[in-house]
Amino acid sequence: MNKILLIILSFFLPPLAVYLKRGADKHIVINIILCFVFWVPAVFHSLWVVVQD
């Protein structure tokens, strides 16, 4: 998927961006937990997952 689209999606729906980049693995679980705790850490985690190759 386009990296710029995933970065934009990371700000609005972080778990979806992580899922589209990595699939169903440990990072999606971590991001969902971060979304329940607080939104900002989930955005940072999502950006980190999307940007790395």
DSSP file (Angstrom, degrees, kcal/mol; ACC not computed):
  #  RESIDUE AA STRUCTURE BP1 BP2  ACC     N-H-->O    O-->H-N    N-H-->O    O-->H-N    TCO  KAPPA ALPHA  PHI   PSI    X-CA   Y-CA   Z-CA
    1    1 A M              0   0    0      0, 0.0     2,-0.2     0, 0.0     5,-0.0   0.000 360.0 360.0 360.0 157.2    0.0    0.0    0.0
    2    2 A N     >  -     0   0    0      1,-0.1     4,-2.0     2,-0.1     5,-0.2  -0.405 360.0-142.7 -64.6 129.6    1.1    3.6   -0.5
    3    3 A K  H  > S+     0   0    0      1,-0.2     4,-2.1     2,-0.2     5,-0.2   0.862  99.2  53.6 -64.5 -37.5    3.3    4.7    2.4
    4    4 A I  H  > S+     0   0    0      1,-0.2     4,-2.2     2,-0.2    -1,-0.2   0.901 108.6  50.0 -65.7 -39.7    1.9    8.3    2.4
    5    5 A L  H  > S+     0   0    0      1,-0.2     4,-2.4     2,-0.2    -1,-0.2   0.893 110.4  50.1 -64.0 -39.9   -1.6    6.9    2.6
    6    6 A L  H  X S+     0   0    0     -4,-2.0     4,-1.5     2,-0.2    -2,-0.2   0.867 108.8  52.2 -67.0 -35.7   -0.6    4.7    5.5
    7    7 A I  H  X S+     0   0    0     -4,-2.1     4,-0.8     2,-0.2    -2,-0.2   0.919 111.6  46.1 -65.9 -43.1    1.0    7.7    7.3
    8    8 A I  H >X S+     0   0    0     -4,-2.2     3,-0.9     1,-0.2     4,-0.8   0.915 112.1  51.3 -64.7 -41.8   -2.2    9.7    6.9
    9    9 A L  H 3X S+     0   0    0     -4,-2.4     4,-3.0     1,-0.2     8,-0.3   0.788  98.8  67.3 -65.3 -27.5   -4.2    6.7    8.1
   10   10 A S  H 3< S+     0   0    0     -4,-1.5    -1,-0.2     1,-0.2    -2,-0.2   0.808  98.5  51.7 -62.8 -30.2   -1.9    6.4   11.2
   11   11 A F  H << S+     0   0    0     -3,-0.9    -1,-0.2    -4,-0.8    -2,-0.2   0.820 122.0  28.6 -76.4 -30.8   -3.2    9.7   12.5
   12   12 A F  H  < S+     0   0    0     -4,-0.8    -2,-0.2    -3,-0.3    -3,-0.1   0.851 138.0  14.2 -99.9 -41.6   -6.9    8.8   12.2
   13   13 A L     X  +     0   0    0     -4,-3.0     4,-1.9    -5,-0.1     3,-0.4  -0.658  65.3 175.7-136.2  77.9   -7.1    5.0   12.6
   14   14 A P  H  > S+     0   0    0      0, 0.0     4,-2.1     0, 0.0     5,-0.2   0.876  78.5  51.7 -56.2 -44.1   -3.7    3.7   14.0
   15   15 A P  H  > S+     0   0    0      0, 0.0     4,-2.4     0, 0.0     5,-0.2   0.885 109.1  51.6 -63.5 -34.3   -4.7    0.0   14.3
   16   16 A L  H  > S+     0   0    0     -3,-0.4     4,-2.5     2,-0.2     5,-0.2   0.903 108.9  50.2 -67.2 -39.8   -6.0   -0.1   10.7
   17   17 A A  H  X S+     0   0    0     -4,-1.9     4,-1.6    -8,-0.3    -1,-0.2   0.907 112.2  47.5 -63.8 -41.3   -2.7    1.3    9.4
   18   18 A V  H  X>S+     0   0    0     -4,-2.1     4,-3.0     2,-0.2     5,-0.6   0.903 112.1  50.4 -66.1 -40.7   -0.7   -1.2   11.4
   19   19 A Y  H  X5S+     0   0    0     -4,-2.4     4,-1.7     1,-0.2    -2,-0.2   0.914 110.3  48.8 -64.4 -42.6   -2.9   -4.0   10.1
   20   20 A L  H  <5S+     0   0    0     -4,-2.5    -1,-0.2     1,-0.2    -2,-0.2   0.823 118.5  40.9 -67.7 -29.7   -2.6   -3.0    6.5
   21   21 A K  H  <5S+     0   0    0     -4,-1.6    -2,-0.2    -5,-0.2    -1,-0.2   0.919 134.7  12.4 -82.2 -46.8    1.2   -2.7    6.8
   22   22 A R  H  <5S-     0   0    0     -4,-3.0    -3,-0.2     1,-0.3    -2,-0.2   0.642  91.4-138.2-110.5 -18.9    2.0   -5.8    8.9
   23   23 A G     << -     0   0    0     -4,-1.7     2,-1.3    -5,-0.6    -1,-0.3  -0.499  60.9 -22.1  86.3-164.2   -1.1   -8.0    9.0
   24   24 A A  S    S+     0   0    0     -2,-0.2     2,-0.2     3,-0.1    -1,-0.1  -0.678  95.7 117.0 -87.8  91.5   -2.4   -9.8   12.2
   25   25 A D  S >> S-     0   0    0     -2,-1.3     4,-1.1     0, 0.0     3,-0.7  -0.648  82.3 -68.2-136.7-163.9    0.7  -10.0   14.4
   26   26 A K  H 3> S+     0   0    0      1,-0.2     4,-2.2    -2,-0.2     5,-0.2   0.773 122.8  64.3 -66.2 -26.1    1.9   -8.7   17.7
   27   27 A H  H 3> S+     0   0    0      1,-0.2     4,-2.2     2,-0.2    -1,-0.2   0.847  99.2  52.2 -69.3 -32.6    2.1   -5.1   16.6
   28   28 A I  H <> S+     0   0    0     -3,-0.7     4,-2.1    -5,-0.2    -1,-0.2   0.885 110.1  49.0 -69.0 -37.2   -1.7   -4.9   16.0
   29   29 A V  H  X S+     0   0    0     -4,-1.1     4,-2.1     2,-0.2    -2,-0.2   0.927 111.8  48.8 -66.3 -44.7   -2.3   -6.2   19.5
   30   30 A I  H  X S+     0   0    0     -4,-2.2     4,-2.3     1,-0.2    -2,-0.2   0.908 112.1  49.3 -60.1 -42.5    0.1   -3.6   21.0
   31   31 A N  H  X S+     0   0    0     -4,-2.2     4,-2.0     2,-0.2    -1,-0.2   0.877 108.8  51.2 -69.6 -37.0   -1.5   -0.8   19.0
   32   32 A I  H  X S+     0   0    0     -4,-2.1     4,-1.7     2,-0.2    -1,-0.2   0.915 110.9  49.0 -65.1 -41.5   -5.0   -1.7   20.0
   33   33 A I  H  X S+     0   0    0     -4,-2.1     4,-2.0     1,-0.2    -2,-0.2   0.915 110.5  51.0 -62.8 -42.6   -4.0   -1.7   23.7
   34   34 A L  H  X S+     0   0    0     -4,-2.3     4,-2.9     1,-0.2     8,-0.4   0.851 106.2  55.5 -63.7 -33.9   -2.3    1.6   23.2
   35   35 A C  H  < S+     0   0    0     -4,-2.0    -1,-0.2     1,-0.2    -2,-0.2   0.879 108.8  47.3 -65.4 -37.4   -5.5    3.0   21.6
   36   36 A F  H  < S+     0   0    0     -4,-1.7    -2,-0.2     1,-0.1    -1,-0.2   0.864 116.5  44.0 -71.5 -34.8   -7.5    2.0   24.7
   37   37 A V  H  < S-     0   0    0     -4,-2.0     2,-0.3     1,-0.3    -2,-0.2   0.965 135.3 -30.0 -73.7 -54.1   -4.9    3.5   27.0
   38   38 A F     X  -     0   0    0     -4,-2.9     4,-0.8    -5,-0.2    -1,-0.3  -0.948  49.9-128.6-166.1 147.1   -4.4    6.8   25.2
   39   39 A W  H  > S+     0   0    0     -2,-0.3     4,-1.9     1,-0.2     3,-0.2   0.876  97.9  61.4 -72.3 -40.9   -4.5    7.9   21.5
   40   40 A V  H  > S+     0   0    0      1,-0.2     4,-2.3     2,-0.2     5,-0.2   0.898 102.4  49.4 -62.0 -45.7   -1.1    9.6   21.2
   41   41 A P  H  > S+     0   0    0      0, 0.0     4,-2.5     0, 0.0    -1,-0.2   0.870 109.8  53.8 -61.5 -32.9    1.1    6.5   21.9
   42   42 A A  H  X S+     0   0    0     -4,-0.8     4,-2.4    -8,-0.4    -2,-0.2   0.885 108.2  49.2 -66.6 -37.7   -1.0    4.5   19.4
   43   43 A V  H  X S+     0   0    0     -4,-1.9     4,-2.6     2,-0.2     5,-0.2   0.931 112.1  47.8 -66.4 -45.2   -0.3    7.1   16.7
   44   44 A F  H  X S+     0   0    0     -4,-2.3     4,-2.2     2,-0.2    -2,-0.2   0.913 113.6  47.6 -61.6 -43.0    3.5    7.1   17.5
   45   45 A H  H  X S+     0   0    0     -4,-2.5     4,-2.4     2,-0.2    -1,-0.2   0.914 112.0  50.1 -65.0 -42.4    3.6    3.3   17.4
   46   46 A S  H  X S+     0   0    0     -4,-2.4     4,-2.5     1,-0.2    -2,-0.2   0.916 110.7  48.8 -62.8 -43.6    1.6    3.2   14.2
   47   47 A L  H  X S+     0   0    0     -4,-2.6     4,-2.4     1,-0.2     5,-0.2   0.901 110.5  52.0 -62.2 -40.5    3.9    5.8   12.6
   48   48 A W  H  X S+     0   0    0     -4,-2.2     4,-1.6     1,-0.2    -2,-0.2   0.910 112.0  45.4 -62.6 -42.8    6.9    3.8   13.7
   49   49 A V  H  < S+     0   0    0     -4,-2.4    -2,-0.2     1,-0.2    -1,-0.2   0.900 114.9  47.6 -67.9 -40.4    5.6    0.5   12.2
   50   50 A V  H  < S+     0   0    0     -4,-2.5    -2,-0.2    -5,-0.2    -1,-0.2   0.881 112.5  48.0 -69.6 -38.2    4.6    2.2    8.9
   51   51 A V  H  < S+     0   0    0     -4,-2.4    -1,-0.2    -5,-0.2    -2,-0.2   0.836  95.0  83.1 -76.4 -33.5    7.9    4.0    8.4
   52   52 A Q     <        0   0    0     -4,-1.6     0, 0.0    -5,-0.2     0, 0.0  -0.382 360.0 360.0 -72.6 151.7   10.2    1.1    9.1
   53   53 A D              0   0    0     -2,-0.1    -1,-0.1     0, 0.0    -4,-0.1   0.428 360.0 360.0 -97.9 360.0   10.9   -1.3    6.2
